[in-house]
Amino acid sequence: MVLVHDSFPPMKLLFTQARDSRGGGADDNLGRGMETALLLAFFLGIGWLVDRWLGTRPLFMIGLVLFAAAGSFVKMKLDYDSRMERLEAERRDAAQARTTR
């Protein structure tokens, strides 16, 4: 048994506006994951080549992978912060528009 009353407006989820602003709900988490994996693999390969060329142990391989991982983390953090600031500003503007009516 479903209870639906016509006088109540449909419930609107909070993330609907944010999802719409991203272009129809398209999310790029898969792209970020692939970018990170390929970046780590690339730096792993470069490190392996440098270690092989110089005859060192996996010093450059480990160092370059750590460098790539740190850079990838910083990039994700900065992207997240800018996205949250934008969404907070949208939410603040929407709240101000509701109070001024």
Kinemage of the C-alpha trace (Angstrom):
@kinemage 1
@onewidth
@group {chain A} dominant
@subgroup {mainchain}
@vectorlist {calphas} color= white
{ca met a 1} P 0.000 0.000 0.000
{ca val a 2} L 1.478 3.331 -1.091
{ca leu a 3} L 0.391 6.533 0.582
{ca val a 4} L 0.642 9.490 -1.770
{ca his a 5} L -1.047 12.767 -1.153
{ca asp a 6} L -1.477 15.186 -4.057
{ca ser a 7} L -1.117 18.306 -1.926
{ca phe a 8} L 2.499 17.583 -1.035
{ca pro a 9} L 5.112 18.695 -3.548
{ca pro a 10} L 7.544 16.043 -4.733
{ca met a 11} L 10.605 15.670 -2.552
{ca lys a 12} L 13.697 17.287 -4.049
{ca leu a 13} L 17.039 15.787 -3.140
{ca leu a 14} L 19.809 18.159 -2.102
{ca phe a 15} L 22.317 16.922 -4.656
{ca thr a 16} L 19.974 17.344 -7.620
{ca gln a 17} L 21.132 20.897 -8.356
{ca ala a 18} L 24.794 19.890 -8.081
{ca arg a 19} L 24.270 16.887 -10.325
{ca asp a 20} L 22.464 19.019 -12.904
{ca ser a 21} L 25.290 21.564 -12.887
{ca arg a 22} L 27.752 18.799 -13.836
{ca gly a 23} L 25.966 18.193 -17.098
{ca gly a 24} L 23.163 15.706 -16.707
{ca gly a 25} L 24.668 13.635 -13.933
{ca ala a 26} L 27.850 12.722 -15.760
{ca asp a 27} L 30.467 12.012 -13.152
{ca asp a 28} L 34.163 11.808 -13.878
{ca asn a 29} L 35.343 9.573 -11.032
{ca leu a 30} L 36.223 6.795 -13.471
{ca gly a 31} L 38.295 9.265 -15.467
{ca arg a 32} L 40.134 10.407 -12.346
{ca gly a 33} L 40.850 6.818 -11.388
{ca met a 34} L 42.199 5.978 -14.822
{ca glu a 35} L 44.279 9.150 -14.869
{ca thr a 36} L 45.819 8.270 -11.507
{ca ala a 37} L 46.512 4.643 -12.491
{ca leu a 38} L 48.090 5.626 -15.807
{ca leu a 39} L 50.156 8.361 -14.176
{ca leu a 40} L 51.513 5.928 -11.585
{ca ala a 41} L 52.247 3.326 -14.270
{ca phe a 42} L 54.003 5.953 -16.416
{ca phe a 43} L 56.229 7.127 -13.571
{ca leu a 44} L 56.899 3.521 -12.583
{ca gly a 45} L 58.098 2.842 -16.137
{ca ile a 46} L 60.232 5.981 -16.258
{ca gly a 47} L 61.744 5.073 -12.896
{ca trp a 48} L 62.481 1.550 -14.091
{ca leu a 49} L 64.198 2.896 -17.227
{ca val a 50} L 66.306 5.389 -15.237
{ca asp a 51} L 67.280 2.700 -12.709
{ca arg a 52} L 68.236 0.330 -15.516
{ca trp a 53} L 70.211 3.036 -17.321
{ca leu a 54} L 72.111 4.107 -14.178
{ca gly a 55} L 72.441 0.586 -12.784
{ca thr a 56} L 70.810 1.495 -9.478
{ca arg a 57} L 68.392 -0.497 -7.385
{ca pro a 58} L 64.729 0.518 -7.584
{ca leu a 59} L 65.610 3.893 -6.109
{ca phe a 60} L 64.232 6.055 -8.932
{ca met a 61} L 61.318 3.702 -9.512
{ca ile a 62} L 60.121 4.043 -5.909
{ca gly a 63} L 60.905 7.755 -5.760
{ca leu a 64} L 59.063 8.628 -8.957
{ca val a 65} L 56.014 6.548 -8.003
{ca leu a 66} L 55.853 8.320 -4.627
{ca phe a 67} L 56.256 11.666 -6.394
{ca ala a 68} L 53.418 10.806 -8.809
{ca ala a 69} L 51.173 9.573 -5.984
{ca ala a 70} L 51.740 12.760 -3.973
{ca gly a 71} L 51.077 14.928 -7.028
{ca ser a 72} L 47.927 13.004 -7.850
{ca phe a 73} L 46.661 13.369 -4.274
{ca val a 74} L 47.335 17.120 -4.270
{ca lys a 75} L 45.521 17.512 -7.602
{ca met a 76} L 42.478 15.577 -6.330
{ca lys a 77} L 42.429 17.627 -3.108
{ca leu a 78} L 42.568 20.940 -4.989
{ca asp a 79} L 39.828 19.802 -7.403
{ca tyr a 80} L 37.665 18.708 -4.476
{ca asp a 81} L 38.157 21.992 -2.609
{ca ser a 82} L 37.282 24.111 -5.644
{ca arg a 83} L 34.196 21.992 -6.385
{ca met a 84} L 33.005 22.261 -2.768
{ca glu a 85} L 33.513 26.033 -2.755
{ca arg a 86} L 31.469 26.316 -5.950
{ca leu a 87} L 28.669 24.135 -4.583
{ca glu a 88} L 28.640 26.009 -1.270
{ca ala a 89} L 28.334 29.298 -3.164
{ca glu a 90} L 25.449 27.889 -5.238
{ca arg a 91} L 23.695 26.686 -2.105
{ca arg a 92} L 24.273 30.017 -0.331
{ca asp a 93} L 22.895 31.933 -3.342
{ca ala a 94} L 19.848 29.652 -3.493
{ca ala a 95} L 19.194 30.163 0.236
{ca gln a 96} L 19.482 33.951 -0.161
{ca ala a 97} L 17.097 33.880 -3.123
{ca arg a 98} L 14.537 31.972 -1.033
{ca thr a 99} L 14.770 34.427 1.877
{ca thr a 100} L 14.419 37.511 -0.338
{ca arg a 101} L 11.149 36.360 -1.889
